[in-house]
Amino acid sequence: SSENLRFWEACEELRYGEQSRINEIVDSIYQQFPAPGATRWVNIDSKTMERTLEGIKTPHRYVMDDAQMHIYMLMENDSYPRF
């Protein structure tokens, strides 16, 4: 489940990182995690994915919030108890 934690961390970088790098960070997050065939693919439900894909058309620092919360809940209910 390391990809879930890495996704969460990347979303934190987006939220608190440099304004000038938002487009770059959003693209990087998308390519690494939710994109089809991504190297660190994360399991995001279809409704959340739909909202996220719509949001990345006009990137901003909170565009991954729904997906980040979904992954957080997966970690809280699955990964954390097993740890």
C-alpha positions in Angstrom: 0.0 0.0 0.0 3.0 2.3 -0.3 1.5 3.9 -3.4 -1.4 5.2 -1.3 0.9 6.9 1.1 3.1 8.3 -1.7 -0.1 9.7 -3.4 -1.2 11.3 -0.2 2.3 12.9 0.2 2.3 14.1 -3.4 -1.1 15.8 -2.8 0.3 17.5 0.3 3.1 18.8 -1.9 0.5 20.2 -4.3 -1.4 21.8 -1.5 1.5 23.5 0.2 4.0 23.8 -2.6 5.0 26.6 -4.9 2.2 28.3 -6.8 4.3 28.4 -9.9 4.7 24.6 -10.0 1.0 23.7 -9.7 0.5 22.6 -13.3 3.7 20.5 -13.2 2.8 18.9 -9.9 -0.7 18.1 -11.0 0.6 16.5 -14.2 3.2 14.5 -12.3 0.6 13.2 -9.7 -1.8 12.2 -12.5 0.9 10.4 -14.5 2.3 8.5 -11.5 -0.9 7.5 -9.7 -4.4 7.6 -11.2 -3.6 7.5 -15.0 -4.3 4.2 -16.7 -1.1 2.1 -16.6 0.5 4.4 -14.0 3.6 3.0 -12.3 2.1 3.6 -8.8 -1.6 3.2 -9.7 -4.0 4.0 -6.9 -7.6 2.7 -6.6 -9.9 5.6 -6.8 -13.7 5.1 -7.2 -15.2 6.1 -10.5 -17.1 9.2 -9.2 -14.0 10.6 -7.5 -12.0 9.9 -10.6 -14.5 11.6 -12.7 -14.4 14.8 -10.5 -10.6 14.6 -10.4 -10.3 14.3 -14.2 -12.7 17.2 -14.7 -10.7 19.3 -12.2 -7.3 18.8 -13.7 -8.4 20.5 -16.9 -8.0 23.7 -14.9 -5.3 22.8 -12.2 -5.3 24.4 -8.8 -3.8 23.4 -5.5 -7.0 21.7 -4.2 -7.8 19.7 -7.4 -6.7 16.4 -5.8 -8.6 16.9 -2.5 -11.4 14.4 -3.2 -9.0 11.8 -4.4 -6.7 12.4 -1.5 -9.5 12.0 1.0 -10.7 8.8 -0.7 -7.2 7.3 -0.5 -6.9 8.5 3.1 -10.1 6.7 4.0 -8.7 3.5 2.3 -5.5 3.8 4.3 -7.4 4.4 7.5 -9.7 1.4 7.1 -7.3 -1.0 5.5 -3.6 -0.2 5.7 -3.4 1.4 9.2 -5.1 -1.6 11.0 -2.8 -4.1 9.3 0.2 -2.0 10.2 
